Amino acid sequence: MDINGNIEDIIGSEILLAEEIIYEDKNPKGIAVPENQDSFTWTIYRLSTIKGIVDIRWYGQSNGYFSESVSFKYVSN
């Protein structure tokens, strides 16, 4: 997992847009991974506030027999 953007932009701010973006067996623009992988998935959660946008990215790989997905759960106070 890695974070693209300033995490401070979403802490304490109202989330205006939240979206899940999935790339199966292809890389998002500007991101490279090792060649010759059996199966891989990028899962990106994009969170937007008035301060900015933050992408939280997960990379999953397997031999094709195991899950590469990410689960996200909203928890409120």
N, C-alpha and C positions, 0 to 999 in steps of 0.2 A: 504494500500500500504506500502511496505517496500523495502529497497534497500540492496542488498547483494553485498558487494564489496566496493571499494573506489571510490566514485563519482568523485574525482579529476582525476582518471585515464581516464575519458572520456571528461572532460571539456577541450576544446581547442585542442583536438587531433582528427585526422582523424579516423572516424569509419571504421574499416576494415571488420567487419561482424556484421550484425543485424539480429536477428531471433526472431520469436514469437513462444512460446511453450505453449500449452494448455493442461491442465489436467482436464477432466470432471469427476466429482464424484470419484476422487481418488487424493491422496496427492502426491506431489513430494517427492522424497527420502529425509528423514531427517526432514520433516515437518509434524506435527500432528495438527489436528483440532478436535473440539468436536464430539462425536459420535452421531449417529441417526439424521442426517440432511436429509431433503427431497432432496435437490439438491445443489451442489456447483461446482464452477469452479475456478481453478487457471489459471491466464494468466501471463506469464513471458516474458518480453522483455529482451533479452540478447544482450548487446552491447560490442564489442571487439575493443580495440585499441592496439597499440604497447606497451602501458604501462600496460594493464591488461584487465580484464573482469568484467563487472558490470551487475547484474541481477536486474531488476525492477519488483517486484512481486505484483500482485493484487489478492485478494481473494474475490469472490462474492458468496453469498448464497441466496437462496429464497425457497419458498414453491413449486417451480416448475412452477409457473405461470408468473414469472417475469424474465427479462433478467439478466444474470450474466456476460455478456461480457464486454470487455474493448475496447474502440476505441483509436487509436493512430494516431496522425496527424503530419507529418513532416512539419516544418516551417523553411524556410531558410531566412537568413538576406538579 
